[in-house]
Amino acid sequence: MALCGIGLSQTLEGIDKWCLGGNFSTRLMVHRHFNWKTSARAQRRSSAIQCSSSRKVVSEESVQNEASVSVDDESDSGHVIRFNMGDFKILDRVSIGLSGRADEVVFEAIVKDSNSPLHNTKVVLRQLISVQAQRRGRRAIEVLKKLVRRRLMYHSYSMQVHGYVSSHTTSGRSLFTLVHGYHGSFSLRHWLQQADWLPTLEATLALDEESVRKVGDDSIGGPAASRQLRLIRLLMRDLLIGVNYLHSHGLAHTELRLENVHISPVDRHIKVRILGNAADFYEDGPNNSSPDSNMDRRQMMIAFDMRCVGFMMAKMVLRELMDPLIFTKFKSFLTKGIDPSCLREFLLQVLNRNSSSGNTGFQILDRNWGAGWNLLSLLLATKPSKRISCLDALRHPFLCGPRWRVDPSIDMIRWGLGSSAVRITEEYIYRQPQRARLAYFVELMEMLNPHSKPKNWLEFLPGKWRMLYCTGRHIGLTLRQPPARILVGYVRLTVTRPSKSNTNLSFTSDISFTVMTGREWPHDKTGITGKLQINSLFRLMAGRRLYIKEEKTTPGLFSSQSDAQNSLVQKLSGRKWRKAVPFKDIPSSLSVAKLVSGDIELTMSLGHPLNHNVDAAKNIVQEVRTQIPPEMFDLSKFVCGTYVDSRFLVLRGVNGSALLFTRSWS
């Protein structure tokens, strides 16, 4: 909100002649001084200025009707005080964190009435100009009356509404000013925009070993990622407790944003702004509507608040999202209906990062088997029914420190296995320990496959998948002298379904590569680009994958798979996996989706001048075929699918090797 007018009246009754518009937070600095002197000429000029509001225009008759909804009843209850303007000493400054809407004027003041229990207390006067604004003020008082039975919780997690000032101008227009608590100069958004926000917030919250025990931690200091994670846990837990308090009383906040949240240095709690737009779960009361409609309305309102909490968490962890342009891309990604479990893949590209190692926010979300990404995806789930509740979020491993033992759910274990595999593949170090660990993770994922029936695969399989890893052989350029030096780029598998009634699927393997023609190819990776595309049709059938017993195998045959299975048996015998895995030993077979392929079509495109050289094209195809898994070149070698969910896909080839894919958003 920006102020554009001439002078201010100390009685605040001349404020209705002011023009309000723009963004207050971008125009005012902290403690900017106002000139309170008003000339006669300025008063004459201000009488011609009208108030503007982006909201719907309401007639004067509705103003009188709204005024008839008096708040005197609430003031009689003793919880809301009716003030007079003479009770305040208006200060000549307004903090940037108190910015309001276009139809509000905000002042800081000190209560000077010696008989008031708030004597010498700094408060905020929020004068509400339009009818809609006054309705919000009265609603805030109505919510206070509803929550008065647990007033301590209300004051702990919400800006305290002390009372109001109701008066009329000389023209007969009603003025309504809400009086609420002052909780510092900055909103949470302004705190996070400061260069030294981390140590400043740590000092404001007085983080010590006693306070961090609230989130299950037992240490302070450490790397920036650890310090930021502790702070985010404190802020998120405080916010979720406050939002859950509202939800448990049948209210949804509906306006949860960083700009509407303050941190009180007194009790070190998060304070959400006045509840002027809080909505009831039940329009006509819980007993006057059908149970189904009540449940639907309640679920939608809770889901809306949780989505807002998800946006706040994303900005707190990934501060790049404070940039409006990047945040717009972030929101557009979610509005396309893409599953939020792909957020990591999306943000790596949006933030122009090939790896998460240089980003503190990514390090925080990647910790504890990617628990942060899991919580974020649950808060921002596309379907409202899939969004996590406040209580479940408070029990989530991401918000629980190392001192708290949290038994992860089976979904969290699946998520962690996939996230750990992604982190290993990003390191590009495929020595025997890493290869054995990846094979072990893939085996576990296959045992925990949540969707084994073909109808589930028809739902999850269509889309774009990026290949992460293959448990088969890996052949590069280092120890060979190939006829053409090829640098493979991306390897993607696109699965499409012609119609819902058709069970056939179309598989398309896209392989991009660069032909490096220079002699300095180890240092200079530029060259002629090309693309290889393989298409085939598949039928999906129910099948089972049989585990071959070790005594029946030939020595050396499937040795990597046997090692992975032996390691798996040892792990399953431990106490850690007894609750997660529904069986103690490796079963003799598992349900899979059997893939039956049709004809294969291969096309290749090359840049000039290699597109006219047939021999060169043959050498390039042969080299690409050598470096990539054979299943991506000859799709008919895919025999079954062993794991699929919204994030990951595992396909098995005819030689027993497994290919791990992650869903790609582009």
C-alpha positions as CSV (number, residue, x, y, z in Angstrom):
1,M,0.0,0.0,0.0
2,A,1.3,3.4,-0.8
3,L,0.1,6.7,0.5
4,C,-0.6,9.5,-2.0
5,G,-2.2,12.4,-0.4
6,I,-1.6,15.8,1.3
7,G,-1.0,15.8,5.0
8,L,-2.5,13.8,7.8
9,S,-5.0,14.7,10.5
10,Q,-4.0,13.8,14.0
11,T,-7.6,12.6,14.6
12,L,-7.3,10.3,11.6
13,E,-10.8,11.4,10.5
14,G,-9.4,13.0,7.3
15,I,-8.0,9.7,6.1
16,D,-11.1,8.9,4.1
17,K,-10.0,11.6,1.7
18,W,-6.7,9.9,0.9
19,C,-5.9,7.9,-2.2
20,L,-4.6,4.5,-1.5
21,G,-2.9,2.4,-4.2
22,G,0.3,0.5,-5.2
23,N,2.5,-1.5,-3.0
24,F,3.3,0.0,0.4
25,S,6.3,-2.3,1.0
26,T,8.1,-1.0,-2.1
27,R,7.6,2.6,-1.3
28,L,8.3,2.9,2.4
29,M,11.5,2.2,4.2
30,V,11.6,1.2,7.9
31,H,10.7,4.1,10.1
32,R,10.1,6.6,7.3
33,H,8.9,9.9,8.8
34,F,5.7,11.6,7.8
35,N,5.0,15.3,7.8
36,W,2.0,15.9,10.0
37,K,1.5,19.6,9.2
38,T,-1.5,20.4,7.0
39,S,-2.0,23.6,5.2
40,A,-5.4,25.1,4.3
41,R,-4.6,24.7,0.6
42,A,-3.7,21.0,1.1
43,Q,-7.0,20.4,2.9
44,R,-8.9,22.0,0.0
45,R,-6.9,19.8,-2.5
46,S,-7.4,16.6,-0.4
47,S,-11.2,17.1,-0.5
48,A,-11.2,16.3,-4.2
49,I,-9.2,13.0,-3.8
50,Q,-11.2,9.8,-3.7
51,C,-10.4,6.4,-2.4
52,S,-9.8,3.7,-4.9
53,S,-10.0,-0.1,-4.3
54,S,-9.5,-3.0,-6.5
55,R,-12.4,-4.8,-4.9
56,K,-16.0,-4.7,-5.9
57,V,-17.8,-1.4,-5.4
58,V,-20.5,-1.5,-2.8
59,S,-23.4,1.0,-2.5
60,E,-23.8,3.4,0.4
61,E,-26.9,1.5,1.4
62,S,-24.8,-1.6,2.0
63,V,-22.5,0.5,4.1
64,Q,-25.3,1.3,6.4
65,N,-26.4,-2.3,6.5
66,E,-22.8,-3.3,7.3
67,A,-22.7,-0.7,10.0
68,S,-25.7,-2.2,11.6
69,V,-23.7,-5.3,12.3
70,S,-22.2,-3.6,15.4
71,V,-19.2,-4.8,17.3
72,D,-20.5,-3.3,20.6
73,D,-21.7,-6.7,21.6
74,E,-18.2,-8.0,21.3
75,S,-16.8,-5.1,23.3
76,D,-19.2,-5.9,26.1
77,S,-17.6,-9.3,26.6
78,G,-14.4,-7.8,28.0
79,H,-12.2,-9.3,25.4
80,V,-12.4,-6.5,22.9
81,I,-11.9,-2.8,23.9
82,R,-13.6,0.1,22.3
83,F,-11.1,2.9,22.1
84,N,-11.3,6.6,21.3
85,M,-8.7,8.3,19.1
86,G,-7.7,10.4,22.1
87,D,-6.4,7.3,23.8
88,F,-3.4,7.1,21.4
89,K,-0.3,9.0,20.7
90,I,0.2,8.6,16.9
91,L,3.9,8.0,15.9
92,D,5.4,9.7,12.9
93,R,6.7,6.4,11.4
94,V,5.4,3.1,10.0
95,S,7.4,-0.1,9.8
96,I,7.8,-1.7,6.4
97,G,6.5,-5.0,7.7
98,L,3.1,-3.6,8.5
99,S,2.1,-2.9,4.9
100,G,-1.5,-3.4,4.2
101,R,-4.0,-3.5,1.3
102,A,-4.9,-0.7,-1.0
103,D,-8.0,0.0,1.1
104,E,-6.1,0.3,4.5
105,V,-4.1,3.0,6.1
106,V,-1.6,1.8,8.8
107,F,-0.2,3.8,11.7
108,E,1.9,3.0,14.7
109,A,0.8,4.4,18.0
110,I,1.3,4.2,21.8
111,V,-1.6,3.9,24.2
112,K,-1.5,7.0,26.4
113,D,-4.6,6.4,28.5
114,S,-3.4,5.7,32.0
115,N,-6.5,3.8,32.9
116,S,-6.0,1.3,30.1
117,P,-4.3,-2.1,30.7
118,L,-2.3,-1.3,27.5
119,H,-0.9,1.9,28.9
120,N,2.5,2.8,27.2
121,T,2.1,-0.2,24.9
122,K,2.9,0.2,21.2
123,V,0.0,-0.9,19.0
124,V,-0.9,-0.8,15.3
125,L,-3.9,1.2,14.1
126,R,-5.2,-0.2,10.9
127,Q,-7.9,2.2,9.5
128,L,-10.2,0.3,7.1
129,I,-11.5,2.5,4.3
130,S,-13.8,0.4,2.1
131,V,-16.8,-1.6,3.0
132,Q,-14.9,-4.8,2.3
133,A,-12.0,-3.7,4.6
134,Q,-14.4,-2.9,7.4
135,R,-16.0,-6.2,7.0
136,R,-12.6,-7.8,7.4
137,G,-12.1,-5.9,10.6
138,R,-15.4,-6.9,12.1
139,R,-14.6,-10.5,11.0
140,A,-11.3,-10.4,12.9
141,I,-13.2,-9.4,16.1
142,E,-15.8,-12.1,15.5
143,V,-13.1,-14.8,15.1
144,L,-11.5,-13.6,18.4
145,K,-14.8,-14.1,20.1
146,K,-15.0,-17.6,18.7
147,L,-11.6,-18.5,19.9
148,V,-11.7,-16.8,23.3
149,R,-12.0,-20.2,25.1
150,R,-8.4,-20.9,24.2
151,R,-7.2,-17.3,24.2
152,L,-3.6,-18.3,25.2
153,M,-3.2,-20.3,21.9
154,Y,-4.8,-17.5,20.0
155,H,-2.4,-14.9,21.3
156,S,0.6,-17.2,20.8
157,Y,0.1,-17.7,17.1
158,S,-1.9,-14.8,15.9
159,M,-1.6,-11.0,16.0
160,Q,-3.6,-10.0,19.1
161,V,-6.6,-7.8,18.3
162,H,-7.0,-5.4,21.3
163,G,-10.1,-3.6,20.0
164,Y,-11.3,-1.0,17.6
165,V,-12.2,2.7,17.1
166,S,-15.5,3.4,15.5
167,S,-16.4,7.0,14.5
168,H,-18.0,9.1,11.8
169,T,-16.7,11.9,9.7
170,T,-18.4,15.3,9.4
171,S,-20.0,14.0,6.2
172,G,-21.6,11.1,8.0
173,R,-19.3,8.4,6.7
174,S,-18.4,5.7,9.2
175,L,-14.8,5.0,10.0
176,F,-13.6,1.8,11.5
177,T,-10.0,1.4,12.8
178,L,-8.8,-1.9,14.1
179,V,-6.3,-1.9,17.0
180,H,-3.9,-4.9,17.1
181,G,-0.6,-5.8,18.5
182,Y,2.8,-4.7,17.2
183,H,5.3,-7.6,16.6
184,G,8.4,-5.9,15.1
185,S,9.3,-4.0,12.0
186,F,9.6,-6.9,9.6
187,S,7.4,-9.6,8.2
188,L,8.9,-13.0,7.6
189,R,9.4,-12.1,4.0
190,H,11.4,-9.0,4.9
191,W,13.5,-11.0,7.3
192,L,14.4,-13.5,4.6
193,Q,15.4,-10.7,2.2
194,Q,18.1,-9.4,4.5
195,A,21.7,-10.2,3.6
196,D,22.4,-11.4,7.2
197,W,19.0,-13.0,7.7
198,L,20.3,-16.3,9.2
199,P,22.3,-14.9,12.2
200,T,19.7,-12.2,12.7
201,L,16.8,-14.6,13.0
202,E,18.9,-16.9,15.2
203,A,19.4,-14.0,17.5
204,T,15.8,-13.0,17.4
205,L,14.6,-16.5,18.2
206,A,17.4,-16.8,20.8
207,L,18.5,-20.2,19.4
208,D,20.3,-22.2,22.1
209,E,20.6,-25.8,23.1
210,E,17.4,-25.5,25.1
211,S,15.3,-24.0,22.3
212,V,16.5,-26.4,19.5
213,R,15.3,-29.3,21.6
214,K,11.8,-28.2,20.5
215,V,12.6,-29.8,17.1
216,G,14.5,-32.8,18.4
217,D,18.0,-31.4,17.9
218,D,20.7,-31.3,20.5
219,S,23.3,-29.0,18.9
220,I,23.7,-25.4,17.6
221,G,26.0,-23.9,15.1
222,G,27.6,-26.0,12.4
223,P,27.5,-25.6,8.6
224,A,25.1,-23.1,7.1
225,A,22.8,-25.9,5.9
226,S,22.5,-27.4,9.4
227,R,21.8,-23.9,10.9
228,Q,19.2,-23.1,8.3
229,L,17.5,-26.5,8.7
230,R,17.1,-26.0,12.4
231,L,15.6,-22.5,11.9
232,I,13.2,-23.8,9.2
233,R,12.1,-26.6,11.5
234,L,11.3,-24.1,14.3
235,L,9.4,-21.7,12.0
236,M,7.5,-24.5,10.2
237,R,6.5,-26.3,13.4
238,D,5.3,-23.0,14.9
239,L,3.4,-22.1,11.8
240,L,1.8,-25.6,11.5
241,I,0.8,-25.6,15.2
242,G,-1.0,-22.2,14.7
243,V,-2.7,-23.3,11.5
244,N,-3.8,-26.6,13.1
245,Y,-5.3,-24.5,16.0
246,L,-7.5,-22.7,13.5
247,H,-8.5,-25.8,11.7
248,S,-9.4,-27.6,14.9
249,H,-11.8,-24.7,15.6
250,G,-13.5,-25.0,12.2
251,L,-11.6,-22.0,10.6
252,A,-9.3,-21.7,7.6
253,H,-6.9,-18.7,7.4
254,T,-7.1,-18.4,3.5
255,E,-4.3,-15.8,3.4
256,L,-1.1,-17.5,4.6
257,R,1.8,-15.8,3.0
258,L,5.3,-14.7,4.1
259,E,4.1,-11.1,4.1
260,N,1.3,-11.9,6.6
261,V,3.6,-13.6,9.1
262,H,5.6,-11.9,11.8
263,I,8.0,-13.1,14.4
264,S,7.6,-11.8,17.9
265,P,10.8,-11.1,19.8
266,V,8.9,-11.3,23.1
267,D,7.6,-14.9,23.1
268,R,9.6,-16.0,20.0
269,H,6.4,-17.3,18.3
270,I,5.2,-16.8,14.7
271,K,2.2,-14.5,14.5
272,V,-0.1,-14.7,11.6
273,R,-1.8,-11.4,10.6
274,I,-5.3,-10.6,11.8
275,L,-7.9,-13.2,10.8
276,G,-10.1,-10.8,8.8
277,N,-10.5,-13.3,6.0
278,A,-10.8,-16.4,8.1
279,A,-13.5,-18.7,6.6
280,D,-15.8,-21.1,8.5
281,F,-15.7,-24.7,7.4
282,Y,-19.5,-24.8,7.7
283,E,-21.5,-22.0,6.0
284,D,-24.7,-22.6,7.9
285,G,-23.3,-24.4,10.9
286,P,-22.2,-28.0,11.1
287,N,-25.8,-29.2,11.8
288,N,-27.6,-27.3,9.1
289,S,-25.9,-28.8,6.0
290,S,-25.5,-32.3,4.6
291,P,-22.5,-34.2,6.0
292,D,-21.0,-34.7,2.5
293,S,-21.1,-31.0,1.6
294,N,-19.6,-30.1,5.0
295,M,-16.8,-32.6,4.5
296,D,-16.1,-31.5,1.0
297,R,-15.9,-27.8,2.1
298,R,-13.8,-28.6,5.1
299,Q,-11.3,-30.7,3.0
300,M,-11.0,-28.0,0.3
301,M,-10.4,-25.2,2.9
302,I,-7.8,-27.2,4.7
303,A,-6.1,-28.2,1.4
304,F,-6.0,-24.5,0.4
305,D,-4.2,-23.5,3.6
306,M,-1.8,-26.4,3.3
307,R,-0.9,-25.4,-0.2
308,C,-0.1,-21.9,1.1
309,V,2.1,-23.4,3.8
310,G,3.9,-25.4,1.1
311,F,4.6,-22.1,-0.9
312,M,6.0,-20.6,2.3
313,M,8.2,-23.5,3.0
314,A,9.5,-23.5,-0.5
315,K,10.5,-19.9,-0.3
316,M,12.1,-20.3,3.1
317,V,14.3,-23.2,1.9
318,L,14.9,-22.1,-1.7
319,R,15.4,-18.4,-1.4
320,E,15.7,-18.1,-5.2
321,L,11.9,-18.5,-5.3
322,M,11.7,-15.0,-3.7
323,D,12.4,-13.7,-7.2
324,P,8.9,-13.1,-8.7
325,L,9.9,-14.4,-12.1
326,I,11.2,-17.7,-10.8
327,F,8.3,-18.1,-8.5
328,T,5.9,-17.5,-11.4
329,K,7.6,-20.4,-13.3
330,F,7.3,-22.5,-10.1
331,K,3.5,-21.9,-9.8
332,S,2.9,-22.4,-13.5
333,F,4.7,-25.8,-13.2
334,L,2.2,-26.8,-10.5
335,T,-0.9,-25.4,-12.3
336,K,-0.1,-27.7,-15.3
337,G,-1.2,-30.7,-13.2
338,I,2.3,-32.2,-13.1
339,D,3.0,-34.3,-10.0
340,P,4.9,-32.2,-7.4
341,S,7.2,-35.2,-6.8
342,C,9.0,-34.0,-10.0
343,L,9.9,-30.7,-8.3
344,R,13.5,-31.5,-7.8
345,E,14.0,-32.4,-11.5
346,F,12.2,-29.2,-12.5
347,L,14.1,-26.8,-10.2
348,L,17.5,-28.2,-11.1
349,Q,16.8,-27.0,-14.6
350,V,15.1,-23.7,-13.7
351,L,17.9,-22.7,-11.4
352,N,20.4,-23.7,-14.0
353,R,22.2,-26.3,-11.9
354,N,23.6,-29.6,-13.0
355,S,24.0,-30.7,-9.5
356,S,22.5,-29.9,-6.1
357,S,25.9,-29.7,-4.3
358,G,26.3,-25.9,-4.6
359,N,22.8,-25.0,-3.4
360,T,22.1,-24.9,0.4
361,G,18.4,-25.2,-0.2
362,F,18.9,-28.4,-2.2
363,Q,21.2,-29.8,0.4
364,I,18.6,-29.2,3.1
365,L,15.8,-30.9,1.1
366,D,18.1,-33.8,0.1
367,R,18.9,-34.6,3.7
368,N,17.5,-37.7,5.4
369,W,16.8,-39.5,2.2
370,G,15.1,-36.5,0.5
371,A,12.6,-36.0,3.3
372,G,12.2,-32.3,2.5
373,W,11.2,-32.9,-1.1
374,N,8.7,-35.5,0.1
375,L,7.1,-33.0,2.5
376,L,7.0,-30.3,-0.1
377,S,5.3,-32.6,-2.6
378,L,2.7,-33.6,0.0
379,L,2.0,-29.9,0.8
380,L,1.7,-29.0,-2.9
381,A,-0.1,-32.2,-4.1
382,T,-2.2,-31.6,-7.2
383,K,-5.3,-33.3,-5.7
384,P,-6.6,-31.6,-2.5
385,S,-7.4,-35.0,-1.1
386,K,-3.7,-36.0,-1.3
387,R,-2.4,-33.0,0.7
388,I,-0.9,-33.6,4.1
389,S,-2.6,-32.3,7.2
390,C,-1.0,-30.2,9.9
391,L,-0.7,-33.0,12.4
392,D,0.8,-35.4,9.9
393,A,3.2,-32.7,8.7
394,L,4.3,-32.2,12.3
395,R,5.2,-35.9,12.5
396,H,7.0,-35.8,9.2
397,P,10.8,-36.8,9.4
398,F,11.8,-33.5,7.8
399,L,10.5,-31.5,10.7
400,C,11.8,-33.9,13.4
401,G,15.4,-33.6,14.6
402,P,17.8,-36.5,15.1
403,R,16.8,-36.9,18.8
404,W,13.3,-37.9,17.8
405,R,12.9,-41.4,16.5
406,V,10.3,-41.4,13.8
407,D,9.2,-44.6,12.2
408,P,9.0,-43.8,8.5
409,S,6.0,-45.0,6.5
410,I,6.3,-47.4,3.7
411,D,5.8,-44.5,1.2
412,M,8.6,-42.6,2.9
413,I,10.9,-45.6,2.6
414,R,10.2,-45.9,-1.1
415,W,10.8,-42.2,-1.5
416,G,14.1,-42.5,0.4
417,L,15.4,-45.4,-1.7
418,G,14.7,-43.5,-5.0
419,S,16.2,-40.3,-3.6
420,S,19.4,-42.0,-2.5
421,A,19.8,-43.6,-5.9
422,V,19.4,-40.3,-7.6
423,R,22.1,-38.7,-5.3
424,I,24.6,-41.6,-6.1
425,T,24.0,-41.3,-9.9
426,E,24.6,-37.5,-9.7
427,E,28.1,-38.2,-8.3
428,Y,29.1,-40.0,-11.5
429,I,31.4,-42.3,-9.5
430,Y,30.5,-45.9,-10.5
431,R,33.1,-48.0,-8.7
432,Q,32.1,-51.3,-7.3
433,P,30.8,-50.1,-4.0
434,Q,28.5,-47.5,-5.7
435,R,27.4,-50.1,-8.3
436,A,26.6,-52.6,-5.6
437,R,24.7,-50.1,-3.5
438,L,22.6,-48.9,-6.5
439,A,21.8,-52.5,-7.4
440,Y,20.7,-53.1,-3.8
441,F,18.5,-50.0,-3.8
442,V,16.8,-51.1,-7.1
443,E,16.2,-54.6,-5.7
444,L,14.5,-53.1,-2.6
445,M,12.4,-50.8,-4.7
446,E,11.2,-53.7,-6.8
447,M,10.1,-55.6,-3.6
448,L,8.3,-52.5,-2.4
449,N,6.6,-51.8,-5.7
450,P,3.2,-50.3,-4.8
451,H,1.7,-50.9,-8.3
452,S,2.0,-54.4,-9.6
453,K,-1.2,-54.8,-11.6
454,P,-1.2,-53.9,-15.3
455,K,-4.1,-51.4,-14.8
456,N,-1.9,-49.4,-12.4
457,W,0.9,-49.4,-15.0
458,L,-1.4,-48.0,-17.6
459,E,-2.1,-45.1,-15.3
460,F,1.5,-44.3,-14.2
461,L,3.6,-45.4,-17.2
462,P,2.6,-42.8,-19.8
463,G,4.9,-39.7,-19.8
464,K,8.5,-38.8,-20.2
465,W,11.3,-40.6,-18.3
466,R,15.0,-39.8,-18.1
467,M,17.3,-42.7,-17.7
468,L,19.4,-42.4,-14.5
469,Y,21.4,-45.7,-14.3
470,C,21.7,-49.1,-15.7
471,T,23.0,-52.1,-13.6
472,G,24.5,-53.6,-16.8
473,R,27.9,-52.9,-18.2
474,H,29.3,-49.3,-18.7
475,I,31.6,-48.6,-21.6
476,G,33.1,-45.2,-22.1
477,L,35.9,-43.5,-24.2
478,T,38.8,-43.5,-21.8
479,L,40.5,-46.9,-22.6
480,R,39.4,-47.3,-26.2
481,Q,40.1,-46.0,-29.7
482,P,36.7,-45.9,-31.3
483,P,36.1,-45.0,-34.9
484,A,34.0,-42.0,-33.8
485,R,34.2,-40.2,-30.5
486,I,30.7,-39.8,-29.2
487,L,29.6,-37.9,-26.1
488,V,26.1,-39.1,-25.1
489,G,23.8,-36.4,-23.8
490,Y,20.4,-37.2,-22.5
491,V,18.7,-40.6,-22.8
492,R,14.9,-40.4,-22.5
493,L,12.0,-42.9,-22.8
494,T,8.6,-41.5,-23.8
495,V,5.6,-43.7,-23.2
496,T,2.3,-42.7,-24.8
497,R,-1.2,-44.3,-24.7
498,P,-3.4,-43.7,-27.8
499,S,-6.6,-43.9,-25.8
500,K,-7.9,-45.0,-22.4
501,S,-9.7,-47.9,-24.0
502,N,-6.5,-49.1,-25.7
503,T,-4.1,-51.1,-23.6
504,N,-1.3,-50.8,-26.2
505,L,1.6,-48.4,-25.4
506,S,4.0,-46.6,-27.7
507,F,7.6,-46.5,-26.5
508,T,10.0,-43.9,-28.0
509,S,13.7,-43.9,-27.1
510,D,15.4,-40.5,-27.7
511,I,19.2,-40.3,-27.5
512,S,21.0,-37.1,-28.0
513,F,24.8,-37.1,-28.7
514,T,27.7,-35.0,-29.9
515,V,30.3,-36.2,-32.4
516,M,33.6,-34.7,-31.2
517,T,35.8,-34.2,-34.2
518,G,38.7,-32.2,-32.7
519,R,41.9,-33.7,-31.4
520,E,41.5,-32.0,-28.0
521,W,38.3,-33.9,-27.3
522,P,39.2,-34.7,-23.6
523,H,39.1,-30.9,-22.9
524,D,36.9,-29.6,-25.7
525,K,33.5,-31.3,-25.9
526,T,32.1,-29.3,-28.8
527,G,31.2,-31.0,-32.0
528,I,28.4,-32.0,-34.3
529,T,25.1,-32.8,-32.6
530,G,22.9,-35.6,-33.5
531,K,19.8,-37.5,-32.3
532,L,18.8,-41.1,-32.4
533,Q,15.2,-42.2,-32.1
534,I,13.7,-45.7,-31.7
535,N,10.0,-46.4,-31.8
536,S,8.1,-49.6,-30.9
537,L,4.6,-50.7,-29.8
538,F,4.1,-52.7,-26.6
539,R,1.4,-54.7,-25.1
540,L,1.1,-54.8,-21.3
541,M,0.3,-58.1,-19.6
542,A,0.4,-59.5,-16.1
543,G,3.5,-61.6,-15.3
544,R,5.8,-62.7,-12.6
545,R,9.6,-62.4,-12.2
546,L,11.2,-65.5,-11.0
547,Y,14.3,-65.4,-8.8
548,I,16.9,-68.0,-9.9
549,K,18.4,-69.8,-7.0
550,E,22.2,-69.4,-6.7
551,E,22.9,-73.1,-6.8
552,K,21.3,-73.4,-10.2
553,T,23.3,-70.7,-11.8
554,T,26.5,-71.0,-13.8
555,P,29.6,-69.5,-12.1
556,G,30.1,-66.0,-13.4
557,L,26.6,-65.7,-14.9
558,F,24.4,-63.0,-13.4
559,S,27.1,-62.4,-10.8
560,S,26.2,-58.8,-10.2
561,Q,22.5,-59.7,-9.6
562,S,23.5,-62.6,-7.3
563,D,25.7,-60.2,-5.2
564,A,22.9,-57.7,-5.0
565,Q,20.5,-60.5,-3.8
566,N,22.9,-61.8,-1.2
567,S,23.4,-58.3,0.1
568,L,19.6,-57.9,0.2
569,V,19.1,-61.0,2.2
570,Q,21.6,-59.8,4.8
571,K,19.8,-56.4,5.0
572,L,16.4,-57.9,5.3
573,S,17.4,-60.0,8.3
574,G,18.2,-56.9,10.3
575,R,15.7,-55.1,12.6
576,K,15.7,-52.0,10.5
577,W,13.7,-53.5,7.6
578,R,11.4,-55.9,9.4
579,K,8.6,-53.4,9.6
580,A,9.1,-52.0,6.1
581,V,9.4,-55.2,4.0
582,P,6.3,-57.5,4.1
583,F,8.5,-60.7,4.0
584,K,11.7,-61.8,5.7
585,D,13.4,-63.6,2.8
586,I,13.6,-62.9,-0.9
587,P,10.5,-64.5,-2.5
588,S,10.7,-67.0,-5.3
589,S,8.8,-64.6,-7.6
590,L,7.3,-61.1,-7.7
591,S,4.4,-59.7,-9.7
592,V,5.5,-57.6,-12.7
593,A,4.1,-56.0,-15.8
594,K,5.2,-58.1,-18.8
595,L,6.1,-56.1,-21.9
596,V,5.5,-57.7,-25.3
597,S,7.0,-55.6,-28.1
598,G,6.2,-55.2,-31.8
599,D,8.2,-53.9,-34.7
600,I,11.0,-51.4,-34.2
601,E,11.6,-48.3,-36.2
602,L,15.0,-46.4,-36.0
603,T,15.8,-42.9,-37.3
604,M,18.9,-40.8,-36.9
605,S,19.5,-37.1,-37.6
606,L,23.0,-35.6,-37.9
607,G,24.3,-32.1,-38.5
608,H,26.3,-31.0,-41.5
609,P,28.7,-32.3,-42.9
610,L,28.3,-35.8,-41.4
611,N,24.7,-36.1,-42.7
612,H,26.1,-36.9,-46.2
613,N,28.7,-39.5,-45.1
614,V,27.2,-43.0,-44.9
615,D,30.3,-44.6,-43.4
616,A,30.5,-42.0,-40.7
617,A,26.9,-42.5,-39.9
618,K,27.4,-46.3,-39.5
619,N,30.4,-45.7,-37.2
620,I,28.3,-43.2,-35.1
621,V,25.4,-45.6,-34.7
622,Q,27.8,-48.4,-33.7
623,E,29.5,-46.2,-31.1
624,V,26.2,-45.0,-29.7
625,R,25.0,-48.5,-29.5
626,T,28.2,-49.5,-27.6
627,Q,27.9,-46.7,-24.9
628,I,24.2,-46.9,-24.1
629,P,22.3,-49.8,-22.6
630,P,21.3,-52.3,-25.3
631,E,17.6,-52.1,-24.2
632,M,17.5,-48.4,-25.2
633,F,18.7,-49.2,-28.7
634,D,16.7,-52.3,-29.2
635,L,13.4,-51.8,-27.3
636,S,12.4,-55.4,-27.8
637,K,14.9,-56.4,-25.2
638,F,12.7,-54.9,-22.5
639,V,10.8,-57.8,-21.0
640,C,9.1,-56.5,-17.9
641,G,8.5,-53.5,-15.6
642,T,9.2,-54.1,-11.9
643,Y,8.6,-50.8,-10.3
644,V,6.6,-47.6,-11.1
645,D,5.2,-44.7,-9.2
646,S,4.8,-41.0,-9.8
647,R,8.6,-40.4,-9.7
648,F,10.5,-43.6,-10.7
649,L,10.4,-46.4,-13.1
650,V,12.4,-49.6,-13.2
651,L,12.4,-51.8,-16.4
652,R,14.3,-55.1,-16.7
653,G,16.0,-56.3,-19.8
654,V,16.3,-59.8,-21.3
655,N,19.8,-60.1,-19.8
656,G,18.6,-59.3,-16.3
657,S,20.0,-55.8,-16.0
658,A,17.7,-53.1,-14.5
659,L,17.3,-49.6,-15.9
660,L,16.3,-46.9,-13.5
661,F,14.3,-43.9,-14.8
662,T,13.0,-40.7,-13.2
663,R,10.0,-38.8,-14.5
664,S,11.0,-35.8,-16.6
665,W,8.8,-32.7,-16.7
666,S,10.1,-31.4,-20.1
